[in-house]
Amino acid sequence: MSIAQITPTFSVSGALTEAEFQALAVRGIDTLINVRPDGESAEQINSAQWHDLAKLHKMQYRFMPVKPCEYSAQDIANFAVFLKQSHTSAHGFCRTGTRAIHLWALANKDTLSFDYMQDLAKQAGYDLNMIADRFKA
């Protein structure tokens, strides 16, 4: 797993193991945002386990399961609130990291340009083109 630092206060990754979770805690992440529905794959850790791990490491845990590219206005608003509630740094994850970075971009579309966010995403190995139409006024 590779943690992609998108901004100084937000990182993203695909599926995490417990060891990788501990690495996030060491990095000072205070908010973990899980956008992956429970049961997507047999080996994944479920939301209740993530919640317990986050509590153990004094992190806020937010569970907001979404399907790929099915981001409602409420999902985007919730993600924005979770980012604002972070005191230092937030980390979003799902199976590949794509849903998390999509939600981050959509939550910031009123303050950051699409081109700027696309550049950040591409540097981290992600692409926002699947949601580009949501940025057109």
C-alpha positions in Angstrom: 0.0 0.0 0.0 1.2 3.4 -0.8 0.1 6.5 1.1 -0.3 9.4 -1.3 0.2 12.8 0.3 -2.2 15.1 -1.6 -1.9 18.3 0.5 -0.1 18.9 3.8 -3.4 18.0 5.6 -4.9 15.3 3.4 -3.6 11.9 2.2 -5.2 9.0 0.5 -4.6 5.3 -0.1 -6.2 2.1 -1.1 -7.1 -0.7 1.3 -5.1 -0.7 4.6 -3.8 -3.4 6.8 -3.6 -3.0 10.6 0.2 -2.4 10.3 -0.3 0.4 7.7 -2.9 1.9 9.9 -0.3 2.1 12.7 2.0 3.9 10.2 -0.7 6.5 9.6 -1.0 7.1 13.4 2.8 7.6 13.6 2.5 10.2 10.8 0.1 12.2 12.9 -3.1 11.5 11.1 -5.9 12.4 13.4 -8.9 11.6 11.2 -9.5 8.4 9.2 -12.2 8.6 6.6 -13.3 5.2 5.3 -15.5 5.4 2.2 -15.3 1.7 1.4 -18.5 -0.3 2.1 -18.1 -3.3 4.4 -18.0 -6.6 2.6 -16.5 -5.3 -0.7 -13.9 -8.1 -0.4 -13.5 -11.0 2.0 -10.1 -9.9 3.3 -11.0 -6.3 4.2 -11.2 -5.1 7.8 -14.8 -4.0 8.7 -15.9 -0.6 9.9 -16.3 -1.8 13.6 -12.7 -3.0 13.6 -11.5 0.3 12.0 -13.4 2.2 14.6 -11.7 0.3 17.4 -8.3 0.8 15.9 -8.9 4.5 15.5 -10.0 4.8 19.1 -6.9 2.9 20.3 -4.7 5.4 18.4 -6.8 8.5 19.5 -8.0 9.2 15.9 -11.4 10.3 14.8 -13.0 7.6 12.6 -15.6 8.4 10.0 -17.4 5.8 8.0 -19.1 7.0 4.9 -19.5 4.0 2.4 -20.0 5.0 -1.2 -20.0 3.2 -4.5 -17.5 4.3 -7.2 -18.6 7.6 -8.8 -22.0 7.6 -7.0 -21.4 10.7 -4.9 -24.5 12.4 -3.7 -24.5 16.1 -2.6 -24.9 14.8 1.0 -21.9 12.5 0.6 -19.8 15.4 -0.6 -21.1 17.7 2.2 -20.3 15.0 4.8 -16.8 14.5 3.5 -16.2 18.3 3.6 -17.4 18.3 7.3 -15.0 15.4 8.1 -12.1 17.3 6.6 -12.9 20.4 8.6 -13.3 18.4 11.8 -9.7 17.2 11.4 -7.3 19.0 13.8 -4.1 18.2 12.0 -4.4 15.8 9.0 -7.0 13.5 7.5 -6.6 10.3 5.5 -9.2 8.9 3.2 -9.2 5.4 1.9 -11.2 2.8 -0.1 -10.2 -0.1 -2.2 -7.8 1.9 -4.5 -8.0 5.4 -3.1 -10.0 6.7 -6.1 -13.3 7.3 -4.3 -11.5 9.1 -1.5 -9.7 11.4 -3.8 -12.8 12.0 -5.8 -14.7 13.0 -2.7 -11.8 15.2 -1.5 -11.9 17.1 -4.9 -15.6 17.4 -4.9 -15.6 18.7 -1.3 -13.1 21.4 -2.4 -14.5 22.3 -5.8 -15.7 25.8 -4.6 -12.3 26.8 -3.3 -9.7 25.0 -5.5 -9.7 24.8 -9.3 -10.2 21.5 -11.1 -6.9 21.9 -12.9 -5.0 22.4 -9.7 -6.6 19.4 -8.0 -6.1 17.3 -11.2 -2.4 18.1 -11.0 -2.2 17.0 -7.4 -4.2 13.9 -8.1 -2.0 12.9 -11.1 1.2 13.5 -9.1 -0.2 10.9 -6.6 -1.2 8.4 -9.4 -4.9 9.3 -9.6 -7.1 10.9 -12.2 -10.2 13.1 -11.7 -11.4 12.9 -15.3 -14.3 10.6 -14.2 -15.8 13.4 -12.2 -14.7 16.4 -14.4 -18.3 17.1 -15.5 -19.2 17.9 -11.9 -16.9 20.9 -12.0 -18.6 22.5 -15.0 -20.8 25.5 -14.0 
